Amino acid sequence: MTPDTGRATWLSTDEHLARLRLEGTRLGEVAAATRFAAAVPGCPGWDVEALLAHLGDVHRWAAAIVRERLEIRPHRDFAGPSDREGLLAWYHEGHQELLAALSGSSQEEHYWTWGPAPNPQAFWARRQAHETAIHRLDIDQAAGIPTTFPPAAAADGIDEWLALASRRCRVPDGAGRRLHLKTTDTDGEWQVELGAEGLRVRWGGPGGDFSVRAPAADLFALVMNRRGVTGLEVAGDADVLRAWRDSVRF
């Protein structure tokens, strides 16, 4: 998280690698059984084919950063084949390439990152585990399959995304308002102060202008704009959440 939170819900790097392996494998399996033209609700304008192409590109890009220890952000331009079976195979190859690069790295090695972490290997293992997990949810939604995540993994995903969003997102419409997020199945709890110059995130704290209490998996999907608040425990001014959803996109 950002330095003023005083708390982070980190899983270990080994646990993130295990999540990356599991989520990536599951995603490929569901994609193989789903129409490539099926729309992906969480990524407007994308279908399953476009999502696979995106993730195959991202996995290879991250693998190159780790494997080659690149210190400057490289351009991302890996393109897969256009046929269905070829794209599925290409996706799986990129997933394995990323796992191999991260598993072959160590916490002592240095290369480019774009967020807080104890070391670059930890950053990329965590980032790609959650990148792949949220897109697994996207594929499941396209296929009409219910999705869930282990509570600790989902809470870690919330924590990671809030830390990244605090560095890159601006919410001018909600400036000065606070969004309170509380998981009901872990100790995860965050206060997010919205602002035109960025977000201020801290761990815990009571209240907020709009609060949401929910299982970690549901809260993870909510902060990533993959679901609404139906069935969740909410209180306060819903315009705060609207401002978040309008400005903070993954």
Helices and strands as residue ranges (DSSP letters): G 3-5, H 13-32, H 48-68, H 84-103, H 120-143, H 151-168, G 172-174, E 178-183, E 189-193, E 200-203, E 210-214, H 216-223, E 233-236, H 238-247
